[in-house]
């Protein structure tokens, strides 16, 4: 996987962030175009390619979610775009509450605040679930674990979007 | 110019650092002891004289009053912009835009028509010459600073200006980042630094992490149309309203008076940073105008402008993924940060007293010189990791913008995208590249349209063309395309939405060589010849004097020989030789000059060496 290669790392889902940063800075010092301003155009171009790859790799790998998404894609798994079925009922009720608050019905606020808390908790659960699954897959490359990571990422993304919508609505109306 | 020229011979050519500001510009260089400003502040003003000569700097600033219609200032506000973008500026600035300025503005100055990059090139050329005079060597490479929030077209326009001025622009550096470089240079600073940069025409906020010699920009934000100019315009409007009621006339169309008034307003504004009140004073013919402004009124007036800087600051903190408490230092840059209300607003937001010990007018140029030192290899332990201020994307179905590279990504950054054909036999694919944060294409900045042409006709969806979008270390977009089926580079036509095409820039470079450009060596020869003309002329005149005929033969022969030798050297292309012979003629005529002085007749030879 080229992003791992760029940083001289084995493709693992769990990463030591301090080590990642150190590798990024060391390689930046070595390859940044600033170091090649008086070099030949081939060397300049190579420096630019190396550095842009390094920057893209660091940006992707430093966040667990983007790292896992990259890992899945490279492993040939596409992320799902469907709503997680277990959340359907919840989302239905949430949308009603959002509509009510938009329409000026303040009684919906309590329900949304509760939803906000619940979603924040779900995100934290997803994150700790991910780190458990990362360790598990790194220990033994089991395709079932990879599927579980995919499902967790999908659920996490969906919850994160819901949370964003709820917070946006709560903020808009508290500002008025 | 001194006759003593230090010849650096084959020394490595120096890279200069240039702060190309809205109001003023500066050039600096990296010395062994640190960055150093070369020569003085150059006002960013360009004027065309009645004889068609283009002048830049302090001289041109005087022309603002006498010939406002052929003089341009704050041209940085027009860089990389189209007519539609600058309607607001045109209400406040006396720019004369020529008809037919769709993608590049064209300004009418006297009988000349110039684009903003050409105008900026005259400022750069002045800085280049100033630097050459101080360094005693030719300058051909530069680092130029730009507002961090400049988009691709504005950056490209700045780079074009450098090329037209005969400078190879090795790097564009963001102004707040440059300031951080100057600030953190000799201190062992670690931690998070916020740079608040409120200049003449632009506002930037950047948050950096400093650690182990690396200056890593975490996030940047800003407004490329917010600065001291806006404050001037507020005060100017008040003064113009006053004049209308006091003198019963609307002077807003009187460019010369408006410029006088602008100067008066700026003086009052600057005084208000240090005094509780100041007076806007104008004398115009027999009439006098005075208006006292106290700090309370001034603060009330500018509060909305100061407030407009705070939103970008909050967004920047959020984008950096930090909280305000984590920021260790706040650094102030730009002349407008001298205003007490600005300082107190920044202190309130960042909950820390901002650093103001560096001269806010010089710190950006000094930082540019440090970056020049990094590129030149003189500074080895520092490295800048900057970001792109705006997201880059392409137009997709339904007029939507699909982001490829997100804002605040470390540059160089790249993304590849696979394109194919939608109908059978289609031979070209059009890619519309945009910059901005909004979802709809119409709310983003159009950068360029790339036409992937000459695709072999085949069934829809069969073509495989991989396009690579790269934002380089200057924050400028580079696009390449590869046909995955053949593995060969795929050709494309590029139509920039704003700005000059490569051919146009090339034409301007050629033109500038024809008309104004002469390199440093030519200039030195020309100057030596002017001096030689002066001393030969004066000597010939002195030869008509009685004192000459009273000289001993040997002295007269020595003078004639020195004149002849100077005439021989005159046509060489070695300015040092010319100057040597000037010096010899000076020596040879010493006795003659003395005799004439003693006689106290005719003109003193002593005054003939024009540059002594």
Interface residues (C-beta under 8 A of the other chain):
Chain A: X25 X28 X29 X32 X33 X34 X37 X38 X48 X51 X52 X53 X55 X56 X58 X59
Chain B: X170 X171 X212 X214 X371 X374 X375 X376 X377 X383 X384 X385 X409 X410 X411 X412 X413 X414 X415 X470 X472 X473
